[in-house]
Amino acid sequence: MTDTVRFQIPGYIRPPLSLNDRRGHWAPRHRTTQTLRAIAATLTRQETRARRVRVMPPVVIDLVWVVTDNRHRDTDNPVLTRKPLVDGVCDVLGFPDHWRNVSGGVRIEKGATAGIWVEIRPAATSGEATA
């Protein structure tokens, strides 16, 4: 794989799961987690088939949060949203999401339209995903 596969998670302009969400019942979080995993799996399947790309580990999977203003945001908080997205991507790609295969994190970028994106790219040869 030499291309970057990037797709938007529809319906979300900010991460729905955050480390700051400490209250509430576990069931709504579980439903959101399952929804995000299913969306990521479906969109990964669509994008890799449309581009005719075969993705092989190691890869970098980033959550890209596109915002429209200059307010400060922590990159740690959306980690809970990234995890089910990575799980959904790896479900389709057919390899486990452990540290030898997958690395990445959360990036926040300024753009014209707010949204959540998933970006899949090959790991650098310097061992970005293979320690």
MARNUFI-52310 format. One record per atom (N, C-alpha, C): residue number from 0; residue in three letters; x, y, z. Coordinates in Angstrom, 3 decimals. Layout:
   num   residuo          u          v          w
   NUM       ALA          X          Y          Z
...
This chain:
   num   residuo          u          v          w
     0       MET      0.838     -1.177      0.000
     0       MET      0.000      0.000      0.000
     0       MET      0.883      1.240      0.000
     1       THR      0.690      2.089     -0.954
     1       THR      1.445      3.332     -1.013
     1       THR      0.541      4.548     -0.850
     2       ASP     -0.747      4.366     -1.041
     2       ASP     -1.683      5.471     -0.939
     2       ASP     -2.191      5.625      0.479
     3       THR     -2.689      6.818      0.755
     3       THR     -3.375      7.069      2.006
     3       THR     -4.865      6.941      1.750
     4       VAL     -5.528      6.150      2.558
     4       VAL     -6.978      6.004      2.476
     4       VAL     -7.562      6.897      3.557
     5       ARG     -8.469      7.778      3.163
     5       ARG     -9.044      8.730      4.107
     5       ARG    -10.544      8.802      3.858
     6       PHE    -11.324      8.703      4.920
     6       PHE    -12.769      8.814      4.781
     6       PHE    -13.353      9.525      5.995
     7       GLN    -14.501     10.183      5.753
     7       GLN    -15.166     10.936      6.808
     7       GLN    -16.215     10.056      7.489
     8       ILE    -16.322     10.206      8.787
     8       ILE    -17.350      9.524      9.554
     8       ILE    -18.607     10.398      9.498
     9       PRO    -19.642      9.962      8.782
     9       PRO    -20.816     10.822      8.599
     9       PRO    -21.603     11.013      9.890
    10       GLY    -22.155     12.197     10.045
    10       GLY    -23.021     12.482     11.174
    10       GLY    -22.320     13.015     12.418
    11       TYR    -21.002     13.121     12.378
    11       TYR    -20.269     13.589     13.549
    11       TYR    -19.401     14.785     13.175
    12       ILE    -19.543     15.886     13.948
    12       ILE    -18.662     17.032     13.736
    12       ILE    -17.638     17.146     14.859
    13       ARG    -17.805     16.323     15.887
    13       ARG    -16.823     16.238     16.970
    13       ARG    -16.839     14.811     17.499
    14       PRO    -15.791     14.394     18.176
    14       PRO    -15.742     13.021     18.683
    14       PRO    -16.877     12.754     19.672
    15       PRO    -17.662     11.701     19.444
    15       PRO    -18.791     11.427     20.332
    15       PRO    -18.377     10.816     21.672
    16       LEU    -17.190     10.234     21.751
    16       LEU    -16.689      9.656     22.998
    16       LEU    -15.455     10.437     23.424
    17       SER    -15.384     10.771     24.699
    17       SER    -14.289     11.575     25.213
    17       SER    -13.886     11.089     26.589
    18       LEU    -12.631     11.276     26.937
    18       LEU    -12.182     10.938     28.276
    18       LEU    -12.833     11.817     29.332
    19       ASN    -13.389     12.952     28.927
    19       ASN    -14.072     13.831     29.872
    19       ASN    -15.479     13.343     30.213
    20       ASP    -16.000     12.374     29.483
    20       ASP    -17.334     11.834     29.747
    20       ASP    -17.240     10.791     30.850
    21       ARG    -17.480     11.221     32.067
    21       ARG    -17.317     10.321     33.213
    21       ARG    -18.641      9.851     33.791
    22       ARG    -19.702     10.475     33.416
    22       ARG    -20.985     10.160     34.026
    22       ARG    -21.870      9.405     33.039
    23       GLY    -22.906      8.863     33.595
    23       GLY    -23.881      8.209     32.755
    23       GLY    -23.730      6.701     32.755
    24       HIS    -24.720      6.082     32.216
    24       HIS    -24.774      4.634     32.149
    24       HIS    -23.872      4.129     31.028
    25       TRP    -23.416      2.900     31.142
    25       TRP    -22.502      2.338     30.154
    25       TRP    -23.199      2.026     28.836
    26       ALA    -24.506      1.802     28.843
    26       ALA    -25.218      1.355     27.636
    26       ALA    -25.172      2.376     26.485
    27       PRO    -25.400      3.666     26.721
    27       PRO    -25.293      4.608     25.594
    27       PRO    -23.884      4.660     24.997
    28       ARG    -22.869      4.574     25.858
    28       ARG    -21.485      4.556     25.341
    28       ARG    -21.242      3.302     24.510
    29       HIS    -21.779      2.183     24.958
    29       HIS    -21.614      0.926     24.229
    29       HIS    -22.276      1.007     22.854
    30       ARG    -23.474      1.572     22.784
    30       ARG    -24.160      1.722     21.491
    30       ARG    -23.350      2.614     20.552
    31       THR    -22.818      3.704     21.084
    31       THR    -21.993      4.598     20.270
    31       THR    -20.741      3.885     19.792
    32       THR    -20.115      3.114     20.663
    32       THR    -18.916      2.362     20.300
    32       THR    -19.221      1.374     19.179
    33       GLN    -20.311      0.633     19.302
    33       GLN    -20.672     -0.350     18.277
    33       GLN    -21.018      0.336     16.955
    34       THR    -21.687      1.472     17.021
    34       THR    -22.021      2.225     15.807
    34       THR    -20.762      2.704     15.104
    35       LEU    -19.823      3.274     15.863
    35       LEU    -18.575      3.761     15.262
    35       LEU    -17.791      2.618     14.632
    36       ARG    -17.733      1.483     15.297
    36       ARG    -17.005      0.322     14.766
    36       ARG    -17.624     -0.148     13.443
    37       ALA    -18.953     -0.207     13.402
    37       ALA    -19.648     -0.640     12.182
    37       ALA    -19.462      0.360     11.044
    38       ILE    -19.547      1.644     11.350
    38       ILE    -19.344      2.675     10.322
    38       ILE    -17.932      2.586      9.759
    39       ALA    -16.939      2.456     10.633
    39       ALA    -15.549      2.363     10.175
    39       ALA    -15.333      1.124      9.315
    40       ALA    -15.920      0.008      9.691
    40       ALA    -15.782     -1.211      8.903
    40       ALA    -16.401     -1.041      7.512
    41       THR    -17.600     -0.492      7.469
    41       THR    -18.280     -0.295      6.181
    41       THR    -17.508      0.654      5.275
    42       LEU    -17.069      1.781      5.816
    42       LEU    -16.362      2.765      4.997
    42       LEU    -14.978      2.271      4.577
    43       THR    -14.312      1.510      5.426
    43       THR    -13.018      0.936      5.042
    43       THR    -13.204     -0.028      3.878
    44       ARG    -14.213     -0.873      3.972
    44       ARG    -14.501     -1.822      2.888
    44       ARG    -14.792     -1.074      1.585
    45       GLN    -15.623     -0.041      1.655
    45       GLN    -15.974      0.729      0.461
    45       GLN    -14.758      1.417     -0.155
    46       GLU    -13.963      2.078      0.681
    46       GLU    -12.816      2.832      0.173
    46       GLU    -11.728      1.929     -0.401
    47       THR    -11.433      0.834      0.265
    47       THR    -10.370     -0.044     -0.247
    47       THR    -10.810     -0.749     -1.522
    48       ARG    -12.090     -1.089     -1.641
    48       ARG    -12.581     -1.690     -2.892
    48       ARG    -12.605     -0.666     -4.026
    49       ALA    -13.052      0.548     -3.721
    49       ALA    -13.145      1.579     -4.758
    49       ALA    -11.763      1.942     -5.299
    50       ARG    -10.773      1.976     -4.435
    50       ARG     -9.412      2.335     -4.852
    50       ARG     -8.598      1.117     -5.291
    51       ARG     -9.166     -0.060     -5.074
    51       ARG     -8.458     -1.318     -5.357
    51       ARG     -7.114     -1.362     -4.626
    52       VAL     -7.190     -1.070     -3.339
    52       VAL     -5.999     -1.015     -2.489
    52       VAL     -6.030     -2.201     -1.536
    53       ARG     -4.907     -2.868     -1.419
    53       ARG     -4.762     -3.926     -0.409
    53       ARG     -3.870     -3.362      0.689
    54       VAL     -4.397     -3.300      1.872
    54       VAL     -3.681     -2.723      3.008
    54       VAL     -3.029     -3.848      3.798
    55       MET     -1.722     -3.742      3.994
    55       MET     -0.968     -4.736      4.742
    55       MET     -0.307     -4.057      5.939
    56       PRO     -0.210     -4.768      7.061
    56       PRO      0.449     -4.175      8.224
    56       PRO      1.945     -4.054      7.984
    57       PRO      2.616     -3.172      8.637
    57       PRO      2.128     -2.230      9.648
    57       PRO      1.533     -0.981      9.004
    58       VAL      0.541     -0.428      9.667
    58       VAL     -0.124      0.779      9.187
    58       VAL     -0.246      1.792     10.324
    59       VAL     -0.495      3.020      9.913
    59       VAL     -0.793      4.099     10.853
    59       VAL     -2.254      4.472     10.628
    60       ILE     -3.039      4.430     11.690
    60       ILE     -4.449      4.804     11.604
    60       ILE     -4.650      6.005     12.528
    61       ASP     -4.968      7.127     11.915
    61       ASP     -5.157      8.359     12.671
    61       ASP     -6.619      8.765     12.675
    62       LEU     -7.055      9.335     13.785
    62       LEU     -8.322     10.032     13.857
    62       LEU     -7.995     11.496     13.601
    63       VAL     -8.602     12.084     12.601
    63       VAL     -8.365     13.490     12.264
    63       VAL     -9.647     14.254     12.567
    64       TRP     -9.553     15.154     13.521
    64       TRP    -10.686     15.984     13.913
    64       TRP    -10.506     17.331     13.245
    65       VAL    -11.366     17.635     12.282
    65       VAL    -11.297     18.904     11.563
    65       VAL    -12.231     19.885     12.256
    66       VAL    -11.665     21.024     12.671
    66       VAL    -12.421     22.053     13.377
    66       VAL    -12.412     23.331     12.552
    67       THR    -13.339     24.221     12.863
    67       THR    -13.453     25.450     12.071
    67       THR    -13.004     26.695     12.817
    68       ASP    -12.590     26.555     14.064
    68       ASP    -12.159     27.722     14.826
    68       ASP    -10.791     27.458     15.463
    69       ASN    -10.308     28.427     16.210
    69       ASN     -8.970     28.330     16.793
    69       ASN     -8.967     27.970     18.278
    70       ARG    -10.106     27.489     18.805
    70       ARG    -10.147     27.154     20.226
    70       ARG     -9.206     25.986     20.534
    71       HIS     -8.683     25.986     21.752
    71       HIS     -7.790     24.916     22.193
    71       HIS     -8.577     23.630     22.422
    72       ARG     -8.040     22.511     21.941
    72       ARG     -8.628     21.200     22.172
    72       ARG     -7.519     20.232     22.536
    73       ASP     -7.790     19.341     23.463
    73       ASP     -6.816     18.332     23.864
    73       ASP     -6.867     17.162     22.886
    74       THR     -5.709     16.693     22.478
    74       THR     -5.671     15.530     21.587
    74       THR     -5.866     14.225     22.348
    75       ASP     -5.810     14.264     23.689
    75       ASP     -6.013     13.047     24.478
    75       ASP     -7.478     12.639     24.568
    76       ASN     -8.373     13.593     24.638
    76       ASN     -9.778     13.284     24.883
    76       ASN    -10.435     12.424     23.803
    77       PRO    -10.179     12.622     22.508
    77       PRO    -10.854     11.802     21.498
    77       PRO    -10.301     10.378     21.344
    78       VAL     -9.383      9.974     22.200
    78       VAL     -8.814      8.627     22.089
    78       VAL     -9.911      7.565     22.211
    79       LEU    -10.914      7.810     23.032
    79       LEU    -12.011      6.849     23.167
    79       LEU    -12.804      6.714     21.875
    80       THR    -12.839      7.735     21.053
    80       THR    -13.493      7.636     19.752
    80       THR    -12.605      6.899     18.761
    81       ARG    -11.298      7.075     18.849
    81       ARG    -10.371      6.429     17.913
    81       ARG    -10.390      4.913     18.045
    82       LYS    -10.484      4.393     19.259
    82       LYS    -10.374      2.955     19.487
    82       LYS    -11.417      2.136     18.705
    83       PRO    -12.726      2.428     18.776
    83       PRO    -13.660      1.627     17.986
    83       PRO    -13.483      1.810     16.474
    84       LEU    -12.999      2.984     16.064
    84       LEU    -12.733      3.189     14.637
    84       LEU    -11.595      2.295     14.177
    85       VAL    -10.527      2.207     14.964
    85       VAL     -9.407      1.325     14.633
    85       VAL     -9.862     -0.135     14.623
    86       ASP    -10.679     -0.512     15.584
    86       ASP    -11.194     -1.883     15.626
    86       ASP    -11.990     -2.206     14.364
    87       GLY    -12.843     -1.286     13.927
    87       GLY    -13.628     -1.504     12.720
    87       GLY    -12.768     -1.609     11.475
    88       VAL    -11.746     -0.766     11.385
    88       VAL    -10.820     -0.828     10.246
    88       VAL    -10.099     -2.170     10.234
    89       CYS     -9.587     -2.593     11.373
    89       CYS     -8.840     -3.854     11.445
    89       CYS     -9.737     -5.068     11.234
    90       ASP    -11.014     -4.983     11.612
    90       ASP    -11.954     -6.072     11.322
    90       ASP    -12.003     -6.351      9.824
    91       VAL    -12.049     -5.292      9.029
    91       VAL    -12.150     -5.439      7.581
    91       VAL    -10.811     -5.824      6.959
    92       LEU     -9.736     -5.242      7.461
    92       LEU     -8.422     -5.500      6.863
    92       LEU     -7.885     -6.879      7.224
    93       GLY     -8.423     -7.482      8.270
    93       GLY     -8.087     -8.857      8.583
    93       GLY     -6.817     -9.060      9.384
    94       PHE     -6.406     -8.076     10.146
    94       PHE     -5.279     -8.286     11.044
    94       PHE     -5.577     -7.654     12.396
    95       PRO     -4.965     -8.199     13.460
    95       PRO     -5.236     -7.665     14.799
    95       PRO     -4.663     -6.261     14.963
    96       ASP     -5.238     -5.526     15.877
    96       ASP     -4.829     -4.128     16.062
    96       ASP     -3.798     -3.965     17.172
    97       HIS     -2.926     -4.947     17.345
    97       HIS     -1.914     -4.798     18.390
    97       HIS     -0.753     -3.928     17.904
    98       TRP      0.163     -3.629     18.795
    98       TRP      1.198     -2.612     18.555
    98       TRP      2.120     -2.932     17.394
    99       ARG      2.282     -4.166     17.002
    99       ARG      3.156     -4.470     15.863
    99       ARG      2.525     -4.103     14.532
   100       ASN      1.200     -4.063     14.487
   100       ASN      0.490     -3.815     13.235
   100       ASN     -0.014     -2.392     13.087
   101       VAL     -0.416     -1.771     14.180
   101       VAL     -1.125     -0.497     14.094
   101       VAL     -0.514      0.517     15.054
   102       SER     -0.293      1.711     14.545
   102       SER      0.073      2.843     15.392
   102       SER     -0.789      4.011     14.960
   103       GLY     -0.551      5.150     15.522
   103       GLY     -1.313      6.330     15.144
   103       GLY     -1.778      7.079     16.362
   104       GLY     -2.645      8.019     16.125
   104       GLY     -3.124      8.842     17.214
   104       GLY     -4.228      9.756     16.752
   105       VAL     -4.314     10.902     17.398
   105       VAL     -5.342     11.892     17.104
   105       VAL     -4.662     13.161     16.626
   106       ARG     -5.147     13.688     15.506
   106       ARG     -4.678     14.984     15.003
   106       ARG     -5.861     15.932     14.941
   107       ILE     -5.596     17.181     15.219
   107       ILE     -6.622     18.209     15.090
   107       ILE     -6.156     19.187     14.029
   108       GLU     -6.992     19.381     13.011
   108       GLU     -6.657     20.267     11.895
   108       GLU     -7.756     21.305     11.738
   109       LYS     -7.371     22.473     11.263
   109       LYS     -8.356     23.509     10.968
   109       LYS     -8.784     23.362      9.515
   110       GLY    -10.094     23.465      9.285
   110       GLY    -10.621     23.335      7.936
   110       GLY    -11.900     24.141      7.768
   111       ALA    -12.447     24.112      6.571
   111       ALA    -13.661     24.863      6.277
   111       ALA    -14.907     24.184      6.833
   112       THR    -14.890     22.855      6.901
   112       THR    -16.042     22.090      7.359
   112       THR    -15.623     21.166      8.491
   113       ALA    -16.318     21.232      9.602
   113       ALA    -15.998     20.391     10.752
   113       ALA    -16.376     18.942     10.474
   114       GLY    -15.614     18.031     11.044
   114       GLY    -15.931     16.617     10.885
   114       GLY    -14.864     15.728     11.477
   115       ILE    -15.151     14.434     11.469
   115       ILE    -14.240     13.408     11.951
   115       ILE    -13.826     12.563     10.753
   116       TRP    -12.539     12.373     10.594
   116       TRP    -11.989     11.597      9.486
   116       TRP    -11.112     10.476     10.031
   117       VAL    -11.028      9.406      9.276
   117       VAL    -10.089      8.328      9.574
   117       VAL     -9.092      8.292      8.427
   118       GLU     -7.817      8.226      8.774
   118       GLU     -6.755      8.193      7.767
   118       GLU     -5.905      6.946      7.993
   119       ILE     -5.776      6.142      6.947
   119       ILE     -4.982      4.912      7.005
   119       ILE     -3.830      5.087      6.032
   120       ARG     -2.607      4.912      6.530
   120       ARG     -1.437      5.044      5.656
   120       ARG     -0.390      4.019      6.074
   121       PRO      0.524      3.698      5.167
   121       PRO      1.569      2.745      5.538
   121       PRO      2.487      3.344      6.590
   122       ALA      2.980      2.487      7.457
   122       ALA      3.930      2.946      8.476
   122       ALA      5.259      3.255      7.807
   123       ALA      5.973      4.206      8.358
   123       ALA      7.282      4.580      7.823
   123       ALA      8.244      3.416      8.021
   124       THR      9.265      3.370      7.215
   124       THR     10.251      2.292      7.299
   124       THR     11.086      2.381      8.553
   125       SER     10.985      3.482      9.282
   125       SER     11.786      3.651     10.489
   125       SER     11.221      2.881     11.673
   126       GLY     10.171      2.105     11.438
   126       GLY      9.609      1.308     12.507
   126       GLY      8.509      2.019     13.276
   127       GLU      7.740      2.840     12.580
   127       GLU      6.686      3.621     13.230
   127       GLU      5.681      2.723     13.953
   128       ALA      5.333      1.587     13.361
   128       ALA      4.391      0.691     14.008
   128       ALA      5.053     -0.584     14.483
   129       THR      6.310     -0.774     14.167
   129       THR      7.010     -1.988     14.588
   129       THR      8.153     -1.607     15.506
   130       ALA      7.959     -1.774     16.772
   130       ALA      8.977     -1.362     17.741
   130       ALA     10.125     -2.337     17.787
